[in-house]
Amino acid sequence: MNRKILLTVLALTAVLLAIPYIGMAHAVPPTDIEFYIPMEGFGGTAEVTQAGESNNWISYGNTYGSIEGDIVGSMTAEARWVYHFEDEWAGPEVDPYMMTVPFRGSGGPVLTIIPTTIMGMEKEGTLILKFTARGNEFAGTWVIIGGTEELKDVSGQGTWYIDPNYGLFGAQAFEGQIHISS
């Protein structure tokens, strides 16, 4: 009889000790997210150079701006793009918006986001996000590649595109999912 009581007590003790760990093993599902980098207030510098005598041009730029939507805060970005023009291009001084000759491009910025809130929650730290473009479209994919402080374990990914109807001058629109572990 004592042996049955001892086994029952041991079994209940094991269950009670495991309860805190069961909650820790339960993963929080990712959340849909949408945020924007408005073109108004967007600034920075860009340098475009020709690669030798080819129809390839390399662009390097630094930008800064604000973030709105499910992430609110500020951002800085470093970008490298490579453009290949089908015909000879006049260059950035003559055609700064690349409107005269069809081109293909590849590359992408790395954003450092300093949020004041994410999904309405105040968070300390930064998020590092990389996005890439598809061909000559101003659209593509993004992924969170790192974070600091309270945001070090945040992950997320999605798509981005230019939304000409957002705000006064349009915006880069980011849609996808984010996972905040705590």
C-alpha positions in Angstrom: 0.0 0.0 0.0 2.8 2.4 0.9 4.4 1.7 -2.5 1.2 2.8 -4.4 1.1 6.0 -2.4 4.8 6.7 -3.0 4.4 6.1 -6.8 1.3 8.4 -6.9 3.1 11.2 -5.1 6.1 10.9 -7.4 3.9 11.0 -10.5 2.0 14.1 -9.2 5.3 15.8 -8.3 6.7 15.1 -11.8 3.6 16.6 -13.4 3.6 19.7 -11.1 7.3 20.3 -11.8 6.8 20.0 -15.6 3.9 22.6 -15.7 6.2 25.7 -15.9 8.2 24.1 -18.8 5.1 23.2 -20.8 4.2 27.0 -21.0 7.8 27.8 -22.1 7.7 25.2 -24.9 4.4 26.6 -26.4 5.4 28.9 -29.3 3.6 32.2 -30.0 2.4 32.2 -33.6 3.7 34.9 -36.0 1.5 38.0 -36.5 0.6 39.7 -39.7 2.3 43.0 -40.1 2.2 46.0 -42.4 4.4 49.1 -42.2 5.5 51.9 -44.5 8.4 54.2 -45.2 6.7 57.4 -46.5 8.4 59.2 -49.3 7.8 62.6 -47.7 10.6 63.3 -45.2 12.7 60.6 -46.9 16.2 61.8 -47.5 19.8 60.8 -48.1 22.6 60.7 -50.6 23.3 58.5 -53.6 26.3 58.0 -55.8 26.0 56.3 -59.2 29.1 55.2 -61.2 29.6 53.4 -64.5 31.3 50.0 -64.4 34.1 50.6 -66.9 32.8 51.1 -70.5 29.9 48.7 -70.0 26.1 49.4 -69.8 26.3 48.5 -66.1 26.0 51.1 -63.4 26.5 50.7 -59.6 24.5 52.8 -57.2 25.4 53.2 -53.5 23.2 55.3 -51.2 22.4 56.2 -47.6 18.9 57.1 -46.7 16.9 58.0 -43.7 13.2 58.4 -42.9 10.3 57.5 -40.7 8.4 54.3 -40.3 4.6 54.2 -39.9 2.0 51.4 -39.5 2.5 48.4 -37.3 6.0 49.6 -36.7 6.4 53.2 -35.7 9.9 54.8 -35.5 12.8 55.9 -37.6 15.1 54.1 -40.0 18.4 54.5 -41.8 19.5 52.4 -44.8 22.6 51.6 -46.8 21.9 50.3 -50.3 23.8 48.9 -53.2 22.2 48.3 -56.6 23.6 47.1 -59.9 21.7 48.2 -63.1 22.2 46.8 -66.5 20.8 49.0 -69.3 19.7 47.4 -72.6 21.2 50.4 -74.5 23.7 53.0 -73.6 22.4 55.2 -70.7 23.0 58.9 -70.6 23.9 58.7 -66.9 22.5 60.1 -63.6 23.1 63.8 -64.4 21.0 63.6 -67.6 18.4 61.0 -66.5 18.4 60.8 -62.6 15.1 58.7 -62.5 16.3 56.2 -65.2 13.3 56.9 -67.4 14.9 56.9 -70.9 16.4 53.4 -71.4 15.0 50.0 -70.2 17.1 48.3 -67.5 17.4 45.3 -65.3 18.5 45.7 -61.7 19.4 43.8 -58.6 20.6 44.6 -55.1 19.0 45.8 -52.0 19.2 47.9 -48.9 19.9 46.9 -45.3 17.6 48.9 -43.0 18.3 49.7 -39.4 15.0 50.3 -37.8 14.8 52.1 -34.5 11.2 51.5 -33.4 9.3 53.4 -30.7 6.5 50.8 -31.0 5.9 47.4 -32.7 2.3 46.3 -32.9 1.5 48.9 -30.3 4.1 47.6 -27.8 7.0 49.8 -26.7 10.3 48.0 -27.4 13.9 48.9 -26.8 16.5 48.1 -29.4 16.9 48.0 -33.2 15.9 45.7 -36.0 18.1 45.0 -39.0 16.0 44.2 -42.1 17.3 43.4 -45.6 15.2 43.6 -48.7 15.8 42.8 -52.3 14.2 43.7 -55.6 13.0 41.7 -58.5 14.5 42.8 -61.9 13.5 46.3 -62.7 10.5 46.3 -60.5 10.4 48.4 -57.4 9.1 45.4 -55.4 10.6 42.3 -53.8 11.0 40.5 -50.5 12.3 41.4 -47.0 13.6 39.5 -44.0 14.7 40.5 -40.5 18.3 39.5 -40.2 19.0 40.7 -36.7 18.1 42.8 -33.7 19.4 44.2 -30.4 18.2 44.4 -26.8 14.5 43.5 -26.5 14.3 42.8 -30.3 17.3 40.4 -30.5 15.0 37.4 -31.0 12.4 39.0 -33.3 12.1 37.3 -36.7 10.0 38.1 -39.7 9.7 38.2 -43.5 7.4 39.3 -46.3 7.1 41.3 -49.5 7.5 45.0 -50.3 6.4 47.3 -53.1 5.9 50.9 -53.9 2.4 52.1 -52.9 1.9 55.4 -54.9 -1.4 56.1 -53.0 0.1 56.1 -49.5 0.4 59.6 -48.0 1.2 62.7 -50.0 4.0 61.2 -52.2 3.6 57.4 -51.8 5.6 55.0 -49.7 7.5 51.8 -49.7 5.0 49.3 -48.3 6.1 46.2 -46.3 3.7 43.3 -45.7 4.4 40.0 -44.1 4.6 38.3 -40.7 6.6 39.0 -37.6 7.4 36.8 -34.6 8.0 38.5 -31.3 8.9 35.8 -28.8 8.1 37.8 -25.6 
